[in-house]
Amino acid sequence: MRLAPHFSAIVISALGATASTLTPPVLPLIVRNPYLSTWLPSARDVPWGHWPSFYTGQEIGFGILAAVPASRVVYPLLGRPHDSLIPSGHDYNVSYATYKGAKYDASTTNLTYLIPAPSNNASLEALELVLSFLSPITPQSTLRQAIPAAYVSAYVTGAFDIDIYIDLNGLWVSGDRGSSIEWTYAQAESDGLKTWSFKRQSEEVFVEKQDRAEWGTLYFTAPADAQHECGTSALLRQRFSKTGALQNQVDPKFRSIMDEEPVFAYSKSFALSKSAHGSGTFSDSVTFTIAHLQDPVVQYASERGLTLMRPLWKSWFFSDAALIRYHYLDFGNALNLARNYSDQLAIDAFQSGSSNYEDIVALSARQVLGATSFSGTPDNPVLFLKEISSNGNCQTVDVIFPAFPFFLYTNPRWLAYLLEPLLEHQLSGQYPNKYSMHDLGAHFPNQTGHADGRDEYMPVEECGDMLIMGLALVNSLKYGLGYEPQSRWSALGTEEYDDGNRESAFPLTIFSWQDGVAGLDDRWGGSTKGIKQAEKWLRKSYRIWKQWTGYLVEYTLEPHNQLSTDDFAGWLALHSNLALKGIIGIKAMSELAEVVGEYEDAKYYMNVSSTYIKKWEEFAISRDGTHAKLAYNWYGSWTTLYSLFADAVLCFHPSITKKQSSLAESDPAIWQDQQPLQPGAVPSDRRPDDFIPHAVYTNQSAWYHIVMQRYGLPLDSRHLYTKSDWEFEAAAVAEESVRAEILDRVANWINDTTTDRPLTDLYDTEGDGGFPGVYFFARPVVGGHFSFLALERACGGKGQ
């Protein structure tokens, strides 16, 4: 795969995002991390009907106006800045554009408007104006993905003049409307870029209010030919409406966010009438950037003790100003890298499912990464995650787990960076229990661990999750000689491997250059490099993987009363799906052991898992053999058996994946100078067939059709609510007709749901498709929607 060629921003009129058809209740605008997360509420309505909001629903000052000087008419485009305007008067009139709707892809949301020609030129066609919000997803470049910043562009095409106005208020840097803020204005000498910066006057590091960070600086940048001004919101908006311009002034009076509401504004004029003279219409554009910079980003109980973690971008940019300038001038590269990903995702999703699936994964992508924050150093990069909306936990294992199909498809490297803080903390001995911890801290950004071991009690869940993700990560490193990489973007970049004394098996110390674009990642795994990375990663942490597997050997076959990832449903003993996950985890450990040459361990865990799966079939399957019970002793119950996805994505089910994942069965040439596993080291009774009988898959699939509801597949027989991440994992291994049925019903739910927050993963499958009394939204678990794609790329590209 080659990257798209570089294009000038001006000639790209709509930045892609032209084919979306589903109409969710909320759309992403600026979504980069847990604190730079701005959304368009009531997205089925006009964009000027409500202020944009933080993911919690709290309003944020983000207003955009357009003015036509020839008619002296002002048009609100985003937010409600027109509330500050006099509806009509001698100097201007307020009117409303024709809104043509929203389109979106994985990185972009575009809002399109038609603005009528002035009455003195009524024969002219309406001017098209597109507001484009780009939060680029760049699996080719972790450097760019680590930058907590996004782009806002206005594209105009027409034959008459138009002016654009945009402003932000202090709610970008605090959840407390009474917080006092301070600001500065700067203009770069080299290129004239203009930048507003503002922050709380008295910052509170690692403190949240209404889930908003109370520390960090917002940078708002415009080109040199924009006009700027800060001051009272109503005065600036009224001045622009009268004159079409701002006065390049800075209000010297620092104050609280809503005290004579200070806003930070730019305006830009487009003289299209002169440019278009004699040639019909002309196109032009302007781009602004919004960045929220924090240092530190979290506090983390690392092996060194409690550590204030710097943002990863600070390893390459030694000042805020350097980062802001790089990010602004990199717009063309960021755009093309993001389009490369979005376009390929659209192709893969359409081929895998339908145009509905294309829209669903596009809606999900920014939401996944919007819960994360890159940190660490190039020698040891890490990715921190917030469990958004459900409780705010840090690095929650059973939240990373449902999200991991996104990372497998997009960039497995980022999955490794998510797991690293959990591994380091537990290897350091700071967690007292023998099973895997649930999370790294009760509330983000305070990743201070649980030295008392009293985190949420999900021992089988978290052990199984970690082992499954561990093997999936190792498998993603294995490709070459006819075997496709787990992610299409893994094979880009240099094959060079920095095998020095690096802390991480996956450092970011080597960058690639392709098609004139610098700062690209090196190749992820593949051939000899892949096995070296896998061995280094596993040897460092092998004892903790073995410890967790030992716990599963003792407790997973008949799990005692405990929580699973679906903790909202309550405690449950003898949980069929949970037990299955643990058994798959033991099987996964048998293959992890092989990678590092622990052949006796491999044989033991293979035998245990083979014995347990036969017992599980006896315990978990209903008496008539048609489906799995919710719990072994709950007769008449049923459950969505989403753990089957783990069995398939780890290549344990050749009926779907066509091959098994054992290194012993790979082409020896792939490993070149690596020693193959010794003959006989792998148990001679390895089952060449499916680990879980295929009849379990087909029977579950048939059962799902029977119990399907209006908006999808309920989680189990206790309730009519569902979890969309598990729906997609279940659908990924179901028969094609059932898969299509689940997909179509989820698509209908997106169009109909009355939920009023960023995409929820927990909803009622009947009624109005609303929240079931538990309010989950904006959570990264929607990465599970990528299950079809992750499975199809698994096992050397032979997953389906």
C-alpha positions in Angstrom: 0.0 0.0 0.0 1.4 3.4 -1.0 0.3 6.6 0.6 -1.9 9.0 -1.3 -0.1 11.8 -3.2 0.2 15.2 -1.6 -2.5 17.7 -2.6 -2.9 21.4 -1.8 -5.6 21.9 0.8 -7.3 24.5 -1.4 -8.1 22.2 -4.2 -9.7 19.6 -2.0 -13.2 21.1 -1.7 -14.9 18.7 0.7 -12.1 16.6 2.3 -13.8 13.3 1.4 -16.6 12.2 3.8 -19.2 12.3 1.0 -21.0 8.9 1.2 -22.3 8.5 4.7 -26.0 7.7 5.1 -26.7 6.8 8.7 -28.0 9.7 10.9 -26.7 9.3 14.5 -27.9 11.7 17.2 -24.5 13.2 17.8 -21.5 13.6 15.5 -17.8 14.1 16.4 -16.2 17.5 15.6 -12.9 17.9 17.5 -12.1 14.5 19.2 -8.5 13.7 20.1 -8.3 12.7 23.8 -10.4 12.7 26.9 -10.1 16.4 27.3 -10.2 17.6 23.7 -13.6 16.1 22.8 -16.1 18.4 21.2 -19.3 17.1 19.5 -22.3 18.2 17.5 -25.4 17.5 19.5 -28.8 17.0 17.9 -27.0 16.2 14.7 -30.3 15.4 12.9 -31.2 19.1 13.3 -29.5 22.2 12.0 -26.1 22.9 13.4 -27.1 26.3 14.7 -29.9 24.9 16.9 -27.5 24.1 19.8 -24.1 24.9 21.0 -21.5 22.1 20.4 -20.8 20.1 23.6 -18.3 18.1 25.5 -19.0 14.4 25.4 -20.9 14.8 28.7 -23.4 17.1 27.0 -22.0 20.3 28.7 -22.1 23.2 26.2 -18.9 24.6 24.8 -18.5 28.0 23.2 -17.7 27.2 19.6 -19.5 29.6 17.2 -19.2 30.2 13.5 -20.9 32.9 11.4 -20.9 33.8 7.8 -21.7 37.3 6.4 -22.5 38.4 2.9 -21.3 42.1 2.6 -23.3 42.8 -0.5 -26.6 42.0 1.2 -25.5 42.8 4.8 -27.0 39.4 5.9 -25.4 37.3 8.6 -25.9 33.5 8.7 -25.2 31.4 11.8 -23.5 28.1 10.9 -22.4 26.5 14.1 -23.6 26.9 17.7 -25.8 29.8 18.8 -23.7 32.9 18.3 -26.8 34.6 16.8 -28.2 34.7 20.3 -25.9 37.7 20.7 -27.2 39.5 17.6 -30.1 41.8 17.1 -32.4 39.8 14.8 -32.8 42.7 12.3 -31.7 46.3 12.2 -30.2 49.0 10.1 -26.7 47.5 10.0 -27.4 43.8 9.3 -30.1 41.2 9.2 -29.9 37.6 10.5 -31.0 34.8 8.1 -30.5 31.1 7.8 -28.6 29.1 5.2 -30.0 26.1 3.5 -28.4 23.2 5.4 -27.5 20.3 3.1 -26.6 17.9 5.9 -23.6 16.2 7.4 -21.2 13.7 6.0 -18.5 11.9 7.8 -15.7 9.4 7.6 -13.3 8.0 10.2 -11.4 11.3 10.6 -13.7 14.0 9.2 -17.1 15.5 9.7 -18.3 17.9 7.0 -21.3 20.2 7.3 -22.5 21.7 4.0 -24.6 24.9 3.5 -25.9 26.9 0.6 -26.0 30.6 1.0 -28.2 32.6 -1.4 -26.8 35.3 -3.6 -27.4 38.9 -2.7 -30.6 40.4 -4.1 -28.6 42.7 -6.4 -27.1 39.7 -8.1 -30.0 37.3 -7.8 -29.0 35.5 -11.0 -25.9 34.1 -9.3 -26.0 30.6 -8.0 -26.0 30.0 -4.3 -22.6 29.8 -2.6 -21.6 26.5 -1.2 -19.8 26.5 2.1 -18.4 23.4 3.8 -17.2 23.4 7.4 -14.8 20.5 7.7 -13.6 19.2 11.1 -10.6 17.0 10.8 -9.3 14.9 13.8 -6.9 12.8 11.8 -6.4 9.1 12.4 -3.0 8.2 11.1 -1.9 4.6 11.7 1.1 5.3 9.5 2.4 7.9 11.9 2.2 7.6 15.7 4.0 10.9 15.9 1.0 12.7 14.4 -1.5 10.6 16.3 0.1 11.7 19.5 -0.5 15.4 18.8 -3.6 16.5 20.8 -4.8 18.9 18.1 -7.3 19.0 15.2 -8.2 21.1 12.2 -11.2 23.3 11.3 -11.5 24.4 7.7 -14.0 26.5 5.8 -14.3 25.8 2.0 -16.3 28.3 -0.1 -17.3 28.0 -3.7 -19.2 30.8 -5.4 -19.2 34.1 -7.3 -19.9 36.6 -4.6 -17.9 37.8 -1.5 -18.3 36.2 1.9 -16.8 36.7 5.3 -16.3 34.0 8.0 -16.1 34.4 11.8 -15.1 31.8 14.4 -14.8 32.1 18.1 -14.1 29.9 21.2 -14.7 30.5 24.9 -13.1 29.5 28.1 -15.1 26.3 28.5 -12.5 24.5 26.5 -10.1 24.7 29.5 -12.4 24.1 32.5 -15.7 22.5 33.5 -16.4 25.3 35.9 -18.1 28.3 34.4 -16.8 30.4 37.3 -13.2 29.7 36.7 -11.0 32.7 36.0 -8.9 32.4 32.8 -5.9 34.3 31.3 -4.9 34.6 27.7 -2.1 35.7 25.3 -1.9 36.5 21.6 1.2 35.8 19.5 2.1 36.1 15.9 5.1 34.1 14.5 7.7 36.2 12.7 8.6 33.5 10.2 5.2 32.8 8.6 2.8 35.1 10.4 0.7 32.4 12.0 -1.6 33.9 14.6 -2.3 32.0 17.9 -4.6 32.6 20.8 -3.7 30.7 24.0 -5.7 30.6 27.2 -5.9 28.6 30.4 -7.1 28.8 34.0 -5.3 31.4 36.0 -5.0 28.9 38.8 -4.5 25.5 37.3 -5.4 22.3 39.3 -3.2 19.5 38.0 -4.9 16.1 37.8 -8.2 17.5 38.8 -11.4 17.2 36.8 -14.7 19.1 37.1 -17.6 17.5 35.1 -14.9 15.3 33.5 -13.1 18.4 32.2 -9.4 18.9 32.9 -8.6 21.8 35.2 -5.1 22.1 33.8 -3.7 22.6 30.3 -3.6 25.4 27.7 -5.8 25.8 24.6 -4.1 27.0 21.5 -6.2 28.4 18.6 -4.2 29.2 15.5 -5.1 31.0 12.2 -3.2 32.1 9.1 -1.5 35.5 8.8 -4.3 37.0 6.7 -7.0 36.3 9.2 -8.1 39.2 11.5 -8.2 38.6 15.3 -9.8 39.9 18.4 -10.7 38.9 21.9 -13.3 40.5 24.0 -16.9 40.2 25.2 -18.7 37.7 23.0 -21.7 39.8 22.1 -19.6 42.8 21.1 -17.4 40.8 18.8 -20.2 39.0 17.1 -22.2 42.2 16.6 -19.1 44.0 15.3 -18.4 41.3 12.8 -22.1 41.2 11.7 -21.9 45.0 11.0 -18.5 45.2 9.3 -17.5 41.6 8.3 -14.2 42.1 10.2 -12.4 42.2 13.5 -10.1 44.9 14.9 -6.9 43.0 15.7 -7.2 43.9 19.4 -6.6 42.1 22.7 -8.8 42.6 25.7 -6.5 43.2 28.7 -9.0 42.3 31.4 -8.6 38.7 32.6 -11.9 37.4 34.2 -14.0 34.3 34.7 -15.4 32.3 31.8 -18.9 33.7 31.9 -18.1 37.2 33.2 -18.8 39.4 30.1 -17.9 36.1 28.4 -14.5 36.6 26.8 -14.1 34.8 23.5 -11.1 34.4 21.2 -12.0 35.1 17.6 -10.8 35.2 14.0 -12.4 36.4 10.8 -11.5 35.8 7.2 -12.8 37.5 4.1 -13.1 35.8 0.7 -13.2 38.1 -2.3 -14.8 35.6 -4.7 -16.5 38.2 -6.9 -13.2 39.5 -8.2 -11.6 36.1 -8.5 -14.6 34.6 -10.3 -15.2 37.5 -12.7 -15.9 36.1 -16.1 -15.3 32.5 -15.1 -18.4 31.5 -13.1 -17.4 30.5 -9.6 -14.2 30.4 -7.6 -13.1 28.3 -4.6 -11.1 29.3 -1.6 -10.5 28.1 1.9 -9.1 28.8 5.4 -7.8 26.5 8.0 -7.7 26.9 11.8 -6.2 24.6 14.4 -7.2 23.8 17.9 -4.8 22.1 20.4 -5.1 21.4 24.1 -1.6 20.8 25.6 -0.9 19.4 29.0 2.3 18.6 30.8 2.0 16.3 32.7 -0.8 14.3 31.2 -1.3 11.7 34.0 0.3 10.5 37.2 1.2 6.9 37.0 2.5 4.3 39.5 5.3 3.0 37.4 8.1 0.6 38.5 10.0 3.8 39.6 7.1 4.9 41.8 4.6 7.6 41.3 5.6 9.3 38.1 4.4 12.5 36.4 4.1 11.4 32.8 4.9 13.9 30.0 3.1 13.8 26.7 4.8 11.8 24.0 5.0 14.7 21.6 7.4 16.5 23.9 10.1 14.0 22.9 10.1 15.6 19.4 9.0 19.2 20.0 10.7 21.1 22.7 8.2 23.9 23.0 4.5 24.4 22.6 5.1 26.9 19.8 7.2 24.4 17.8 4.4 21.8 18.0 1.7 24.3 17.1 3.6 25.5 14.1 4.5 22.0 12.9 0.9 20.8 13.3 -0.5 23.8 11.4 2.0 23.5 8.5 1.5 19.7 8.4 -2.1 20.0 7.4 -1.7 18.6 3.9 0.2 15.5 5.1 -2.1 14.9 8.0 -5.1 15.2 5.7 -3.7 12.7 3.2 -2.6 10.2 5.8 -6.1 10.4 7.4 -7.8 10.0 4.0 -5.6 7.1 3.2 -6.9 5.4 6.3 -10.5 6.5 5.9 -10.7 5.5 2.3 -9.2 2.0 2.9 -11.5 1.5 5.9 -14.5 2.4 3.8 -13.5 -0.1 1.1 -12.8 -2.9 3.7 -16.0 -2.2 5.6 -18.2 -2.2 2.5 -16.7 -5.4 1.3 -17.1 -6.9 4.8 -20.6 -5.8 5.5 -22.4 -3.0 3.7 -22.6 0.7 3.4 -24.2 0.7 6.8 -21.1 -1.1 8.2 -19.0 1.5 6.5 -20.8 4.3 8.4 -20.8 2.4 11.7 -17.0 1.9 11.8 -16.4 5.5 10.6 -18.5 6.8 13.4 -16.7 4.6 15.9 -13.0 5.3 15.0 -12.6 8.8 16.6 -14.5 7.8 19.6 -12.1 5.0 20.4 -9.0 7.2 20.2 -10.8 10.0 21.9 -10.4 8.1 25.2 -6.6 7.8 24.9 -3.6 10.0 25.6 -0.1 9.2 24.3 2.8 9.5 26.8 6.2 8.1 27.6 9.3 8.4 25.5 10.4 7.0 22.1 12.3 4.4 24.0 9.2 3.3 25.9 6.0 4.8 24.5 2.7 4.2 26.4 -0.9 5.0 25.7 -3.2 5.9 28.6 -6.9 5.3 28.5 -9.9 6.7 30.3 -13.1 4.6 30.9 -15.3 7.4 29.7 -18.8 7.9 31.2 -19.2 4.6 33.0 -16.9 5.4 35.9 -13.7 7.1 34.8 -11.4 4.3 35.7 -7.8 4.3 34.2 -6.6 1.6 31.8 -9.5 -0.6 32.5 -8.6 -4.1 31.1 -12.2 -5.0 30.2 -12.6 -1.7 28.4 -9.4 -2.1 26.4 -10.5 -5.7 25.5 -13.8 -4.8 23.7 -11.9 -2.0 21.9 -9.0 -4.2 20.8 -10.5 -5.2 17.4 -10.0 -1.5 16.4 -6.4 -1.6 17.3 -5.7 -4.9 15.6 -7.2 -3.6 12.4 -5.7 0.0 12.6 -2.4 -0.3 14.4 -1.5 -3.1 16.8 1.5 -1.1 18.0 -1.0 1.1 19.9 -2.5 -1.9 21.6 1.0 -2.8 22.9 1.3 0.8 24.2 -2.1 0.3 26.0 -1.0 -2.9 27.7 2.5 -1.7 28.7 1.4 0.4 31.8 -0.6 -2.6 33.1 2.3 -5.0 32.7 4.9 -2.7 34.1 2.9 -1.9 37.2 2.0 -5.5 38.0 5.6 -6.7 37.3 6.8 -4.2 39.8 4.9 -5.9 42.6 2.6 -3.0 43.4 -0.6 -5.1 42.9 -1.0 -7.9 45.5 -3.5 -10.3 43.9 -2.6 -13.3 41.8 -5.0 -12.4 39.1 -4.9 -9.5 36.7 -5.9 -6.1 38.0 -9.1 -4.5 36.8 -7.7 -1.0 36.3 -4.8 1.2 37.1 -6.7 3.8 39.1 -10.2 4.7 40.3 -10.4 7.8 38.2 -8.4 9.2 35.3 -5.9 10.8 35.2 -4.7 9.4 38.5 -3.2 6.0 37.6 -2.1 5.3 41.1 -2.9 1.6 41.2 -4.6 -0.4 43.9 -2.0 -1.4 46.4 -4.7 -2.8 48.6 -5.9 -5.1 45.8 -9.5 -3.8 46.2 -10.2 -2.9 42.6 -13.4 -4.1 41.0 -13.6 -7.9 41.3 -13.4 -9.4 37.9 -10.5 -12.0 38.2 -11.4 -14.4 35.5 -12.5 -11.6 33.1 -9.3 -9.7 33.4 -6.9 -12.7 33.2 -8.7 -14.0 30.1 -8.8 -10.6 28.5 -5.1 -10.0 29.0 -4.0 -13.4 27.7 -6.2 -13.2 24.6 -5.0 -9.7 23.8 -1.4 -10.8 24.5 -1.6 -13.6 21.9 -3.4 -11.4 19.4 -0.6 -8.9 19.7 2.0 -11.6 19.2 0.1 -12.9 16.2 0.0 -9.5 14.6 3.8 -9.5 14.4 3.8 -12.7 12.3 3.5 -12.2 8.6 5.5 -12.5 5.4 5.9 -14.9 2.5 2.3 -15.0 1.6 0.8 -14.2 5.0 -0.8 -10.8 5.2 -0.2 -8.5 8.2 -3.0 -8.1 10.8 -3.1 -4.4 9.9 -2.7 -3.1 6.3 -0.5 -0.3 7.7 1.8 -2.6 9.7 3.9 -3.4 6.6 4.6 0.3 5.7 7.9 1.8 6.8 11.5 0.6 7.1 12.3 -3.0 8.1 15.2 -1.9 10.3 14.9 -3.0 13.9 16.5 -1.0 16.7 17.4 -3.9 18.9 19.6 -1.9 21.3 19.1 -1.6 25.0 15.6 -0.1 24.7 13.1 -0.5 27.4 10.3 -1.4 25.0 10.3 -4.1 22.3 8.4 -1.6 20.3 10.3 1.7 20.4 9.6 4.8 18.3 13.2 5.5 17.6 13.2 4.9 13.8 11.1 7.0 11.4 10.4 6.3 7.8 9.9 8.6 4.8 7.6 7.8 1.9 6.1 9.9 -0.9 7.7 13.0 0.5 6.1 12.5 4.0 8.4 12.3 7.0 7.7 11.1 10.5 6.2 7.7 9.6 6.4 4.7 11.8 8.9 1.9 11.1 7.5 -1.5 10.1 5.5 -3.4 12.7 6.9 -6.9 13.0 7.1 -9.2 10.0 9.6 -11.9 9.2 12.6 -12.1 11.5 11.9 -8.7 13.1 8.5 -9.9 14.2 9.7 -12.9 16.1 12.5 -10.9 17.8 10.0 -8.4 19.0 7.6 -11.0 20.2 10.3 -12.9 22.1 11.7 -9.7 23.7 8.2 -8.6 24.8 7.2 -11.9 26.2 10.5 -12.8 28.0 10.3 -9.6 30.0 6.8 -10.3 31.2 6.5 -14.1 31.0 6.2 -14.7 34.7 3.1 -12.5 35.0 1.4 -14.2 32.0 2.1 -17.5 33.7 0.8 -16.3 37.0 -2.5 -15.2 35.4 -2.8 -18.5 33.6 -2.3 -20.4 36.8 -5.2 -18.5 38.3 -7.4 -19.5 35.4 -6.4 -23.2 35.6 -7.6 -23.1 39.2 -10.8 -21.0 38.8 -12.1 -20.6 35.3 -13.8 -24.0 34.6 -16.4 -23.3 37.3 -16.1 -19.6 38.1 -17.4 -18.6 41.5 -19.7 -15.7 42.1 -18.0 -12.6 40.5 -18.5 -9.8 38.0 -17.8 -10.0 34.3 -17.2 -7.1 32.0 -21.0 -6.7 31.9 -20.9 -5.5 35.6 -24.1 -3.5 35.2 -25.9 -6.9 35.0 -24.7 -8.0 38.4 -22.7 -10.8 40.0 -23.1 -14.3 38.6 -21.6 -17.7 39.4 -20.9 -20.4 36.8 -21.1 -17.9 34.0 -20.8 -19.7 30.7 -19.4 -17.0 28.5 -16.9 -16.0 31.3 -15.7 -19.5 31.8 -15.2 -19.9 28.0 -13.1 -16.7 27.9 -10.8 -18.1 30.6 -10.4 -21.4 28.9 -9.5 -19.6 25.6 -7.0 -17.6 27.7 -5.3 -20.9 28.9 -5.1 -22.1 25.3 -3.6 -18.7 24.3 -0.9 -19.2 27.0 0.1 -22.5 25.4 1.1 -20.5 22.3 2.7 -17.7 24.2 4.8 -20.3 25.9 5.9 -21.7 22.6 7.2 -18.3 21.4 9.8 -18.2 24.2 10.6 -21.9 24.1 8.8 -22.9 27.3 7.7 -26.1 25.7 6.7 -28.0 28.9 4.4 -25.1 29.8 3.0 -25.1 26.3 2.2 -28.8 26.5 0.6 -28.4 29.9 -1.6 -25.5 29.1 -2.6 -27.2 25.8 -3.7 -30.3 27.7 -5.6 -28.3 30.3 -7.5 -26.2 27.8 -8.4 -29.2 25.7 -9.7 -31.0 28.8 -11.6 -27.9 30.0 -13.3 -27.2 26.7 -14.9 -30.6 26.7 -16.1 -30.1 30.2 -17.4 -26.7 29.3 -19.5 -28.2 26.5 -21.1 -30.5 29.0 -21.8 -27.7 31.5 -22.7 -24.8 29.3 -24.8 -26.1 26.5 -28.6 -26.4 26.9 -30.0 -29.9 27.2 -31.5 -29.8 23.7 -28.1 -28.7 22.3 -29.5 -25.5 20.7 -27.6 -22.8 22.5 -25.4 -21.8 25.5 -27.0 -21.1 28.8 -26.3 -17.9 30.6 -25.0 -19.9 33.6 -24.4 -23.6 33.9 -27.2 -24.0 36.5 -29.7 -21.6 34.9 -31.9 -23.8 32.8 -34.1 -22.1 30.3 -31.6 -19.1 30.0 -29.5 -18.1 27.0 -26.6 -15.8 26.4 -24.7 -14.0 23.6 -21.6 -16.1 23.4 -19.3 -13.4 22.3 -16.2 -15.1 23.6 -16.3 -17.2 20.4 -14.8 -14.2 18.6 -11.6 -14.6 20.7 -11.4 -18.3 19.7 -11.6 -17.3 16.0 -9.4 -14.2 16.0 -6.6 -16.2 17.7 -6.8 -18.7 14.8 -8.1 -21.6 17.0 -11.0 -22.2 14.6 -9.8 -23.4 11.2 -13.4 -23.8 10.0 -13.4 -20.0 9.9 -9.7 -19.0 9.8 -8.4 -21.8 7.6 -5.2 -22.1 9.6 -3.9 -22.3 13.1 -1.6 -19.7 14.7 1.1 -21.9 16.1 4.6 -20.8 15.2 5.4 -24.5 14.7 3.0 -24.5 11.8 4.3 -21.4 10.1 6.6 -21.6 7.1 10.1 -21.9 8.6 11.5 -19.6 6.0 9.5 -16.8 7.6 11.9 -16.9 10.5 15.0 -17.2 8.4 17.9 -17.5 10.9 15.7 -18.2 13.9 15.8 -21.7 15.3 12.5 -23.6 14.7 10.8 -25.3 17.5 12.4 -28.6 18.3 10.6 -31.7 16.8 8.3 -33.1 19.4 8.3 -30.0 21.5 4.8 -29.2 20.5 2.3 -31.9 21.8 1.8 -34.6 19.3 -1.9 -34.7 20.1 -2.4 -31.0 19.0 -5.9 -31.0 17.5 -5.8 -30.1 13.8 -9.5 -29.3 14.0 -11.4 -26.6 15.8 -10.7 -26.0 19.4 -14.4 -25.3 20.0 -16.6 -27.5 17.9 -18.1 -25.7 14.9 -21.5 -26.9 15.9 -21.3 -24.4 18.9 -20.9 -21.6 16.4 -23.7 -22.7 14.1 -26.1 -23.4 16.9 -25.5 -20.0 18.5 -25.9 -18.3 15.1 -29.3 -20.0 14.6 -30.3 -19.1 18.2 -29.5 -15.4 17.6 -32.0 -15.3 14.8 -34.7 -16.7 17.0 -34.1 -14.2 19.8 -33.4 -11.1 17.7 -35.3 -7.9 18.6 -36.1 -4.7 16.7 -32.8 -3.0 17.2 -30.5 -6.0 17.5 -29.5 -9.0 19.6 -30.1 -8.7 23.4 -27.1 -9.5 25.6 -28.8 -12.4 27.3 -32.2 -13.7 28.5 -32.4 -11.4 31.6 -33.1 -8.1 29.7 -33.9 -6.6 26.4 -30.8 -4.3 26.4 -27.7 -5.1 24.4 -24.1 -4.2 24.1 -23.2 -3.2 20.6 -19.5 -4.2 20.9 -20.6 -7.8 21.8 -23.2 -7.8 19.1 -20.5 -7.2 16.5 -18.1 -9.8 18.0 -21.0 -12.3 18.0 -22.0 -11.3 14.4 -18.4 -11.7 13.2 -18.5 -15.5 13.8 -22.2 -16.0 12.9 -23.7 -17.2 9.6 -23.8 -14.6 6.9 -27.5 -14.1 7.1 -27.5 -13.6 10.8 -24.5 -11.3 10.6 -26.4 -9.1 8.0 -29.5 -9.2 10.2 -27.6 -7.9 13.3 -25.8 -5.3 11.2 -29.0 -3.9 9.6 -30.8 -3.7 13.0 -28.0 -1.8 14.6 -28.0 0.6 11.7 -31.7 1.1 12.1 -31.1 1.8 15.8 -28.5 4.5 14.9 -31.1 6.2 12.8 -33.9 5.9 15.3 -32.4 6.0 18.8 -33.4 8.7 21.3 -30.1 8.7 23.0 -28.6 12.2 23.1 -24.9 11.6 23.6 -22.0 10.3 21.5 -22.6 6.7 20.4 -23.6 4.5 23.3 -22.7 0.8 23.5 -25.6 -0.1 25.9 -29.1 0.4 24.7 -32.6 -1.1 24.6 -33.3 -3.3 21.6 -37.0 -2.4 21.8 -39.1 0.8 22.3 -37.2 3.9 21.3 -33.8 2.4 21.5 -32.9 4.6 24.4 -30.6 4.2 27.4 -31.8 1.3 29.7 -31.4 3.3 32.9 -27.6 3.0 32.7 -25.9 5.8 30.8 -22.9 4.7 28.8 -21.7 7.1 26.0 -18.6 8.1 24.1 -16.8 4.9 25.4 -13.9 3.4 23.5 -15.5 0.0 23.6 -17.1 0.8 20.2 -13.8 -0.5 18.9 -15.6 -3.8 19.0 -17.5 -2.7 16.0 -14.3 -3.4 14.0 -14.6 -7.1 14.8 -15.5 -8.1 11.2 -12.4 -6.3 9.9 -10.0 -7.6 12.6 -11.1 -11.2 12.1 -10.8 -11.0 8.3 -7.2 -9.7 8.6 -6.3 -12.3 11.3 -4.3 -15.5 10.7 -2.3 -14.1 7.8 -5.3 -12.6 6.1 -7.2 -15.8 6.1 -9.7 -15.0 8.9 -12.8 -15.3 6.8 
